[in-house]
Amino acid sequence: MGRQIVVGNPPIEVAVRRSARARRLSLRISRLDGRVTLTMPHGVAESEGRAFVASREEWLRGHLGGLGEIVVPQLGGSVPYQGNPLELRVGDVRRVVEREGALILPDEPERVGARVQAFLRTKARDRLAEASDRYASELEVTYRRLSLRDTRSRWGSCTTAGDLMYSWRLIMAPREVLDYVAAHEVAHLVEMNHSQAFWDVVECIFPMHRACRKWLKQHGESLHRVRFEN
């Protein structure tokens, strides 16, 4: 990814991607966060790409309008936190303070996104480590290390070496959904597959996994539509 094309008013930002395998110009809209990407073959002029995007503006706006609204954290607003809205209030503080169902922040609007994201990542690591330790203890297994990423394609993963990876955005989902993903990945320490034997392990430590899988399928995209960039 490199350059961007901006089209229309209000503007639509389109990321430009060059691909040696591409044979034609193509546009893609991510259902997770509404990002628009233009893929261009090598050798095609950028002016041709701009004209292509402009010719598809009506199509782009129609599809973007069908996606959920982007949420940008701001003072006086809220962000999802463990399945509930967490109010963002301004206060006489120098750093973020969690207090009575709200997040108290310094009166610096330009830093709200970064501060809220840092808070959520910290809470995500604590909760995911606690849940992973709990389920690992139940199964009498150990994992090597735990890391957090902002992945779009998966909520978690487990390597054959015993490394667990999770999306930190799980902290915005209901508590039981985060617990399910932790149970799912820890179960891979016993069965590194998705066989019936694997699901039997998940059932043993987290019986309500079906409801949580359904929640992620129906609502998981909404977690990616919270934007923290200022």
NORZI-V220135 format. One line per field, one symbol per residue. ss: DSSP state (a for helix, b for strand, c for the rest). phi: phi as a letter, one per 30 degrees, with the letter a starting at -180 (. if undefined). psi: psi as a letter, one per 20 degrees, with the letter a starting at -180 (. if undefined). A space follows every 50 residues. Layout:
ss: ???
phi: ???
psi: ???
//
This chain:
ss: cccbbbbccccbbbbbbbbccccccbbbbccccccbbbbbbccccaaaaa aaaaacaaaaaaaaacccccbbcccccbbbbccbbbbbbbccccccbbbc cbbbbcccaaaaaaaaaaaaaaaaaaaaaaaaaaaaaaacccccbbbbbc cccccbbbccccbbbbbaaaaaccaaaaaaaaaaaaaccccccccaaaaa aaaaacccaaaaaaaaaaaaaaaacbbccc
phi: .bdbccbibddcdbdcbcbdddcadbcbcdddbidcbccbddjddddddd dddddcedddddddddddddcceaejcabdbhibdcdccdadbcbdbcah ibccbddbedceedddddddddddddddddddddddddchbbcdabbcbc dcdacaabcddjccbbdddddddeeddedddddedddddcbdabdddddd deedcbdcddddddddddbeedddccccdc
psi: qerqppqaoqqppoppppphipirqqqpppigjjppppppqqipqhhhgg hgghijgggghghhhirrpppopqpibrqpokiqpoqoqqrmqirppppl jropqqmnhijggggggggggghgggghgggggghhghilrqrgrpqqrm qhiqirrprhikpppqpiihiirqghgghggggghhhiigomalrhhghh gghginhkhghhggghhhihhhhijopip.
//
